[in-house]
Amino acid sequence: MSFAAILSANRATGDSPGALRAGLHFAGQTLVEYQARQATQAGADRIMILVSVITPALSQAVDRLSADGIAVALIRDMVSMVRDAPRDSDVLLIADGAVVSQAHVDALGTADGDTLLVTDDSRASAPFERIDAGQRWAGIARISPALLFGTLDMIGDWDLALTLIRAAVQKGARRITVPQDDLLEGRVAIVETQQQADLVASAVMAAGAPARQIRGGIDHYLLAPLARMASPALMRMQVPALQVRIAAIALAAIALVPIELQWPGTGFALLLVALLLAEVSDRLDSLALRVPPSSWTGFAAPTLGLIGIVRAGGTPLSVDLALILAIVMLADRWRKTGGLRPWMIFTPASALLLLVLFGSAGAVALGIRAAMLLAIASIGAIVLKRSA
């Protein structure tokens, strides 16, 4: 069942009274964007951001979320909340400055009725709001329509999130307790300053991106591990995924120059680095809970790699190889490989690595022949696996 999400974005940071926690930089975006993407990934079909002042940062965040197809609105008063909040489905409530691991967000997304994520009272949980003598609210809750609108009818000027939580506690809402390890390792936290946000973001990145498609060939065994090593540092430096993707496309285009100058080994090596940058860009998108692009930008670098193979070979066989590799690439990215093991999928990156070796020895034609045989074997394995 679908639900909406309410994100609180009112409290100031500890860095500056004029800045909001929601605007802190987190995982390549603002914190409120990250929360919105978490809620969307858990199943929320619309996002309501509760604000007192609409800042340029919040407006830009809404624009970016809307551009990614996420239905989002800024709510400034209770009248707007009463008008826009769903009356036939629950809402997911996320506290101001709360960072909660996606596993907990998903659990609340599938919960039924009033449910609170809580933590036992300890020194580690001190930043969280106390709800009774032994527990504190861990920053996320699922609220039923009855409780939401019953609270909105009497809220006045009170804080909506805290009033809802207190009402849920009085009603006897179900509680899910967070393990202490999640608090100690930063998977559940309240961030008030940019320094805290950076530390928690590092913990989130160390835990890894959400589960995503496993690609085949060298993409899986070489490019993906290297991308996992490089992406956290790039994210800490606030390097946008789009810039890395543009760099990958530019480098792939530059790699065609040495190929035209009869330096195929150098060109193939540069093309392989370009595919690594494209993989890093996908990794940055995954860490930021964005879906990697499925438009031409997502295929530009590997397509230029295939063009490089055609230009280096200069024969009908190299054209045939490029076409077969394009089919394998699409089957791999669209998950049409029938569950083959990664080493059985001969991707464009796999072909380029092979051609780097043969090109360095001055045997490009032999390398293209070998790549052709491996590509045919890969296609055969995909067909046989799917027909089995």
C-alpha positions as a Python dict, from the first residue, in 0.01 Angstrom:
ca = {
    (1, 'M'): (0, 0, 0),
    (2, 'S'): (139, 341, -95),
    (3, 'F'): (198, 612, 161),
    (4, 'A'): (322, 970, 184),
    (5, 'A'): (620, 1107, 373),
    (6, 'I'): (647, 1416, 592),
    (7, 'L'): (997, 1557, 636),
    (8, 'S'): (1065, 1820, 900),
    (9, 'A'): (1294, 2101, 780),
    (10, 'N'): (1269, 2380, 1037),
    (11, 'R'): (1558, 2355, 1279),
    (12, 'A'): (1878, 2557, 1250),
    (13, 'T'): (2220, 2397, 1235),
    (14, 'G'): (2476, 2424, 1510),
    (15, 'D'): (2708, 2597, 1261),
    (16, 'S'): (2491, 2902, 1192),
    (17, 'P'): (2150, 3018, 1321),
    (18, 'G'): (2057, 3120, 968),
    (19, 'A'): (2121, 2778, 812),
    (20, 'L'): (1890, 2476, 830),
    (21, 'R'): (1981, 2119, 912),
    (22, 'A'): (1785, 2016, 604),
    (23, 'G'): (2033, 2210, 391),
    (24, 'L'): (2345, 2035, 522),
    (25, 'H'): (2549, 1865, 251),
    (26, 'F'): (2503, 1488, 273),
    (27, 'A'): (2597, 1214, 22),
    (28, 'G'): (2629, 1449, -272),
    (29, 'Q'): (2310, 1647, -204),
    (30, 'T'): (2127, 1824, 76),
    (31, 'L'): (2016, 1618, 375),
    (32, 'V'): (1645, 1669, 303),
    (33, 'E'): (1698, 1539, -54),
    (34, 'Y'): (1861, 1227, 85),
    (35, 'Q'): (1569, 1175, 325),
    (36, 'A'): (1322, 1221, 39),
    (37, 'R'): (1502, 963, -176),
    (38, 'Q'): (1509, 721, 117),
    (39, 'A'): (1133, 757, 164),
    (40, 'T'): (1072, 716, -208),
    (41, 'Q'): (1285, 404, -220),
    (42, 'A'): (1082, 264, 71),
    (43, 'G'): (758, 317, -125),
    (44, 'A'): (642, 674, -59),
    (45, 'D'): (450, 815, -355),
    (46, 'R'): (473, 1182, -247),
    (47, 'I'): (692, 1389, -22),
    (48, 'M'): (579, 1681, 194),
    (49, 'I'): (856, 1897, 340),
    (50, 'L'): (736, 2091, 643),
    (51, 'V'): (915, 2430, 652),
    (52, 'S'): (881, 2764, 827),
    (53, 'V'): (1093, 2956, 575),
    (54, 'I'): (1149, 2864, 211),
    (55, 'T'): (1521, 2911, 149),
    (56, 'P'): (1696, 2900, -190),
    (57, 'A'): (1858, 2570, -90),
    (58, 'L'): (1518, 2412, -21),
    (59, 'S'): (1374, 2544, -346),
    (60, 'Q'): (1667, 2401, -542),
    (61, 'A'): (1631, 2069, -361),
    (62, 'V'): (1264, 2052, -463),
    (63, 'D'): (1359, 2128, -823),
    (64, 'R'): (1616, 1848, -829),
    (65, 'L'): (1377, 1598, -673),
    (66, 'S'): (1101, 1695, -916),
    (67, 'A'): (1342, 1656, -1208),
    (68, 'D'): (1399, 1297, -1094),
    (69, 'G'): (1025, 1228, -1100),
    (70, 'I'): (964, 1252, -724),
    (71, 'A'): (639, 1426, -627),
    (72, 'V'): (738, 1681, -363),
    (73, 'A'): (582, 1992, -209),
    (74, 'L'): (682, 2248, 52),
    (75, 'I'): (429, 2287, 335),
    (76, 'R'): (440, 2610, 536),
    (77, 'D'): (131, 2586, 759),
    (78, 'M'): (-117, 2341, 905),
    (79, 'V'): (-391, 2450, 663),
    (80, 'S'): (-178, 2330, 372),
    (81, 'M'): (-96, 2011, 559),
    (82, 'V'): (-465, 1935, 619),
    (83, 'R'): (-534, 1997, 250),
    (84, 'D'): (-244, 1794, 108),
    (85, 'A'): (-200, 1506, 353),
    (86, 'P'): (-359, 1176, 242),
    (87, 'R'): (-673, 1072, 430),
    (88, 'D'): (-671, 710, 318),
    (89, 'S'): (-310, 604, 378),
    (90, 'D'): (-37, 627, 640),
    (91, 'V'): (246, 878, 640),
    (92, 'L'): (613, 822, 709),
    (93, 'L'): (741, 1091, 946),
    (94, 'I'): (1115, 1173, 944),
    (95, 'A'): (1265, 1406, 1203),
    (96, 'D'): (1466, 1718, 1129),
    (97, 'G'): (1829, 1616, 1076),
    (98, 'A'): (1762, 1242, 1110),
    (99, 'V'): (1979, 996, 922),
    (100, 'V'): (1845, 641, 941),
    (101, 'S'): (1982, 344, 747),
    (102, 'Q'): (1772, 237, 451),
    (103, 'A'): (1695, -98, 613),
    (104, 'H'): (1505, 75, 894),
    (105, 'V'): (1328, 309, 650),
    (106, 'D'): (1218, 9, 444),
    (107, 'A'): (1095, -165, 760),
    (108, 'L'): (879, 134, 853),
    (109, 'G'): (760, 151, 492),
    (110, 'T'): (611, -198, 524),
    (111, 'A'): (480, -155, 879),
    (112, 'D'): (109, -150, 950),
    (113, 'G'): (-42, 129, 1156),
    (114, 'D'): (125, 352, 1413),
    (115, 'T'): (486, 238, 1456),
    (116, 'L'): (787, 411, 1610),
    (117, 'L'): (1156, 342, 1561),
    (118, 'V'): (1307, 385, 1907),
    (119, 'T'): (1639, 348, 2084),
    (120, 'D'): (1715, 261, 2442),
    (121, 'D'): (1828, 553, 2655),
    (122, 'S'): (2208, 577, 2665),
    (123, 'R'): (2490, 822, 2609),
    (124, 'A'): (2490, 732, 2239),
    (125, 'S'): (2121, 817, 2206),
    (126, 'A'): (2137, 1151, 2388),
    (127, 'P'): (2071, 1363, 2072),
    (128, 'F'): (1735, 1190, 2017),
    (129, 'E'): (1403, 1304, 2162),
    (130, 'R'): (1308, 1129, 2486),
    (131, 'I'): (963, 962, 2482),
    (132, 'D'): (966, 797, 2826),
    (133, 'A'): (1202, 706, 3107),
    (134, 'G'): (1376, 430, 2913),
    (135, 'Q'): (1356, 509, 2542),
    (136, 'R'): (1400, 783, 2286),
    (137, 'W'): (1253, 835, 1939),
    (138, 'A'): (1507, 732, 1671),
    (139, 'G'): (1388, 987, 1414),
    (140, 'I'): (1136, 798, 1199),
    (141, 'A'): (779, 679, 1252),
    (142, 'R'): (478, 553, 1060),
    (143, 'I'): (161, 742, 1146),
    (144, 'S'): (-196, 642, 1065),
    (145, 'P'): (-442, 891, 907),
    (146, 'A'): (-657, 886, 1221),
    (147, 'L'): (-367, 989, 1443),
    (148, 'L'): (-239, 1247, 1193),
    (149, 'F'): (-565, 1430, 1142),
    (150, 'G'): (-665, 1397, 1507),
    (151, 'T'): (-340, 1574, 1593),
    (152, 'L'): (-373, 1837, 1318),
    (153, 'D'): (-714, 1934, 1452),
    (154, 'M'): (-568, 2040, 1787),
    (155, 'I'): (-204, 2119, 1716),
    (156, 'G'): (-211, 2500, 1707),
    (157, 'D'): (147, 2633, 1707),
    (158, 'W'): (307, 2320, 1848),
    (159, 'D'): (582, 2125, 1675),
    (160, 'L'): (404, 1878, 1446),
    (161, 'A'): (661, 1599, 1454),
    (162, 'L'): (705, 1594, 1832),
    (163, 'T'): (332, 1631, 1893),
    (164, 'L'): (261, 1334, 1663),
    (165, 'I'): (523, 1123, 1840),
    (166, 'R'): (383, 1204, 2184),
    (167, 'A'): (33, 1124, 2062),
    (168, 'A'): (158, 795, 1916),
    (169, 'V'): (324, 705, 2247),
    (170, 'Q'): (4, 782, 2438),
    (171, 'K'): (-190, 568, 2193),
    (172, 'G'): (43, 275, 2254),
    (173, 'A'): (203, 261, 1909),
    (174, 'R'): (415, -41, 1827),
    (175, 'R'): (788, 14, 1882),
    (176, 'I'): (1086, -119, 1689),
    (177, 'T'): (1410, -88, 1887),
    (178, 'V'): (1731, 5, 1710),
    (179, 'P'): (2039, -205, 1799),
    (180, 'Q'): (2301, -4, 1987),
    (181, 'D'): (2556, -90, 1717),
    (182, 'D'): (2357, 119, 1469),
    (183, 'L'): (2394, 421, 1696),
    (184, 'L'): (2761, 365, 1769),
    (185, 'E'): (2849, 313, 1402),
    (186, 'G'): (2644, 609, 1272),
    (187, 'R'): (2372, 418, 1085),
    (188, 'V'): (2111, 597, 1297),
    (189, 'A'): (2190, 954, 1397),
    (190, 'I'): (2071, 1312, 1436),
    (191, 'V'): (2307, 1558, 1264),
    (192, 'E'): (2322, 1921, 1372),
    (193, 'T'): (2643, 2042, 1207),
    (194, 'Q'): (2823, 1987, 877),
    (195, 'Q'): (3102, 1805, 1058),
    (196, 'Q'): (2853, 1557, 1204),
    (197, 'A'): (2689, 1516, 864),
    (198, 'D'): (3029, 1436, 707),
    (199, 'L'): (3105, 1175, 972),
    (200, 'V'): (2766, 1007, 937),
    (201, 'A'): (2789, 1017, 558),
    (202, 'S'): (3122, 836, 583),
    (203, 'A'): (2955, 567, 794),
    (204, 'V'): (2673, 534, 542),
    (205, 'M'): (2919, 506, 253),
    (206, 'A'): (3127, 251, 442),
    (207, 'A'): (2814, 38, 475),
    (208, 'G'): (2787, 53, 95),
    (209, 'A'): (2527, 148, -160),
    (210, 'P'): (2190, -23, -174),
    (211, 'A'): (2177, -352, -361),
    (212, 'R'): (2202, -294, -731),
    (213, 'Q'): (2247, -490, -1048),
    (214, 'I'): (2567, -695, -1064),
    (215, 'R'): (2727, -647, -1403),
    (216, 'G'): (2931, -912, -1575),
    (217, 'G'): (3283, -953, -1702),
    (218, 'I'): (3563, -716, -1609),
    (219, 'D'): (3298, -464, -1500),
    (220, 'H'): (3229, -692, -1203),
    (221, 'Y'): (3580, -813, -1122),
    (222, 'L'): (3784, -496, -1183),
    (223, 'L'): (3585, -179, -1252),
    (224, 'A'): (3326, -219, -972),
    (225, 'P'): (3584, -280, -694),
    (226, 'L'): (3791, 17, -811),
    (227, 'A'): (3476, 233, -822),
    (228, 'R'): (3389, 129, -466),
    (229, 'M'): (3734, 242, -355),
    (230, 'A'): (3725, 578, -535),
    (231, 'S'): (3365, 693, -490),
    (232, 'P'): (3367, 768, -111),
    (233, 'A'): (3659, 1010, -151),
    (234, 'L'): (3492, 1182, -446),
    (235, 'M'): (3167, 1212, -254),
    (236, 'R'): (3345, 1367, 45),
    (237, 'M'): (3491, 1623, -197),
    (238, 'Q'): (3135, 1689, -320),
    (239, 'V'): (3217, 1589, -679),
    (240, 'P'): (2884, 1549, -864),
    (241, 'A'): (2817, 1219, -1042),
    (242, 'L'): (2723, 1412, -1357),
    (243, 'Q'): (3067, 1572, -1376),
    (244, 'V'): (3234, 1232, -1348),
    (245, 'R'): (3009, 1098, -1623),
    (246, 'I'): (3092, 1393, -1849),
    (247, 'A'): (3462, 1329, -1783),
    (248, 'A'): (3413, 965, -1882),
    (249, 'I'): (3249, 1063, -2211),
    (250, 'A'): (3517, 1324, -2284),
    (251, 'L'): (3800, 1080, -2212),
    (252, 'A'): (3637, 815, -2432),
    (253, 'A'): (3619, 1067, -2717),
    (254, 'I'): (3985, 1165, -2663),
    (255, 'A'): (4083, 797, -2672),
    (256, 'L'): (3977, 777, -3034),
    (257, 'V'): (4266, 1009, -3130),
    (258, 'P'): (4554, 767, -3053),
    (259, 'I'): (4356, 491, -3222),
    (260, 'E'): (4339, 700, -3538),
    (261, 'L'): (4715, 763, -3502),
    (262, 'Q'): (4779, 388, -3502),
    (263, 'W'): (4847, 365, -3127),
    (264, 'P'): (4568, 119, -3048),
    (265, 'G'): (4709, -1, -2715),
    (266, 'T'): (4707, 353, -2574),
    (267, 'G'): (4359, 420, -2710),
    (268, 'F'): (4215, 99, -2565),
    (269, 'A'): (4372, 176, -2226),
    (270, 'L'): (4215, 524, -2222),
    (271, 'L'): (3880, 374, -2320),
    (272, 'L'): (3905, 133, -2029),
    (273, 'V'): (3974, 422, -1790),
    (274, 'A'): (3671, 602, -1936),
    (275, 'L'): (3453, 300, -1855),
    (276, 'L'): (3594, 303, -1502),
    (277, 'L'): (3489, 667, -1464),
    (278, 'A'): (3141, 578, -1589),
    (279, 'E'): (3125, 302, -1326),
    (280, 'V'): (3234, 550, -1058),
    (281, 'S'): (2956, 785, -1169),
    (282, 'D'): (2701, 503, -1134),
    (283, 'R'): (2839, 426, -789),
    (284, 'L'): (2806, 790, -680),
    (285, 'D'): (2444, 788, -799),
    (286, 'S'): (2377, 469, -602),
    (287, 'L'): (2531, 610, -283),
    (288, 'A'): (2309, 917, -322),
    (289, 'L'): (2003, 692, -380),
    (290, 'R'): (1967, 818, -737),
    (291, 'V'): (1890, 587, -1025),
    (292, 'P'): (2180, 583, -1275),
    (293, 'P'): (2072, 734, -1607),
    (294, 'S'): (1915, 504, -1865),
    (295, 'S'): (1929, 767, -2141),
    (296, 'W'): (2209, 811, -2395),
    (297, 'T'): (2443, 952, -2129),
    (298, 'G'): (2452, 615, -1958),
    (299, 'F'): (2561, 443, -2281),
    (300, 'A'): (2782, 715, -2434),
    (301, 'A'): (3117, 595, -2292),
    (302, 'P'): (3075, 224, -2384),
    (303, 'T'): (2940, 322, -2726),
    (304, 'L'): (3254, 527, -2792),
    (305, 'G'): (3451, 223, -2681),
    (306, 'L'): (3278, 14, -2947),
    (307, 'I'): (3352, 282, -3205),
    (308, 'G'): (3716, 264, -3102),
    (309, 'I'): (3719, -112, -3163),
    (310, 'V'): (3572, -60, -3511),
    (311, 'R'): (3825, 214, -3597),
    (312, 'A'): (4119, 10, -3467),
    (313, 'G'): (4020, -303, -3656),
    (314, 'G'): (3908, -141, -3978),
    (315, 'T'): (3754, -469, -4098),
    (316, 'P'): (3403, -617, -4123),
    (317, 'L'): (3502, -850, -3838),
    (318, 'S'): (3559, -556, -3603),
    (319, 'V'): (3216, -417, -3697),
    (320, 'D'): (3058, -755, -3623),
    (321, 'L'): (3241, -769, -3288),
    (322, 'A'): (3115, -423, -3192),
    (323, 'L'): (2755, -521, -3274),
    (324, 'I'): (2774, -843, -3070),
    (325, 'L'): (2932, -657, -2777),
    (326, 'A'): (2650, -401, -2794),
    (327, 'I'): (2396, -683, -2766),
    (328, 'V'): (2579, -834, -2468),
    (329, 'M'): (2601, -491, -2302),
    (330, 'L'): (2227, -433, -2336),
    (331, 'A'): (2146, -782, -2212),
    (332, 'D'): (2375, -728, -1912),
    (333, 'R'): (2236, -385, -1817),
    (334, 'W'): (1874, -486, -1873),
    (335, 'R'): (1920, -806, -1670),
    (336, 'K'): (1850, -1036, -1961),
    (337, 'T'): (2147, -1267, -1909),
    (338, 'G'): (1947, -1540, -1738),
    (339, 'G'): (2147, -1526, -1417),
    (340, 'L'): (2482, -1619, -1573),
    (341, 'R'): (2793, -1595, -1360),
    (342, 'P'): (2976, -1265, -1419),
    (343, 'W'): (3281, -1431, -1579),
    (344, 'M'): (3060, -1576, -1853),
    (345, 'I'): (2944, -1230, -1971),
    (346, 'F'): (3186, -1076, -2221),
    (347, 'T'): (3121, -703, -2191),
    (348, 'P'): (3279, -416, -2389),
    (349, 'A'): (3514, -351, -2094),
    (350, 'S'): (3625, -716, -2106),
    (351, 'A'): (3696, -684, -2479),
    (352, 'L'): (3892, -362, -2426),
    (353, 'L'): (4112, -521, -2159),
    (354, 'L'): (4185, -809, -2395),
    (355, 'L'): (4264, -566, -2677),
    (356, 'V'): (4495, -363, -2452),
    (357, 'L'): (4706, -677, -2411),
    (358, 'F'): (4703, -768, -2779),
    (359, 'G'): (4743, -406, -2891),
    (360, 'S'): (5053, -365, -2675),
    (361, 'A'): (5203, -662, -2861),
    (362, 'G'): (5107, -519, -3199),
    (363, 'A'): (4854, -796, -3267),
    (364, 'V'): (4524, -602, -3280),
    (365, 'A'): (4380, -825, -3556),
    (366, 'L'): (4447, -1137, -3351),
    (367, 'G'): (4297, -971, -3045),
    (368, 'I'): (3978, -884, -3234),
    (369, 'R'): (3955, -1245, -3353),
    (370, 'A'): (3993, -1374, -2996),
    (371, 'A'): (3740, -1120, -2866),
    (372, 'M'): (3495, -1226, -3137),
    (373, 'L'): (3515, -1592, -3029),
    (374, 'L'): (3464, -1498, -2663),
    (375, 'A'): (3169, -1272, -2750),
    (376, 'I'): (3006, -1553, -2949),
    (377, 'A'): (3057, -1789, -2656),
    (378, 'S'): (2897, -1534, -2423),
    (379, 'I'): (2594, -1491, -2650),
    (380, 'G'): (2561, -1868, -2672),
    (381, 'A'): (2572, -1903, -2294),
    (382, 'I'): (2300, -1638, -2254),
    (383, 'V'): (2075, -1809, -2510),
    (384, 'L'): (2126, -2157, -2366),
    (385, 'K'): (2076, -2037, -2008),
    (386, 'R'): (1750, -1862, -2090),
    (387, 'S'): (1616, -2158, -2286),
    (388, 'A'): (1707, -2409, -2015),
}
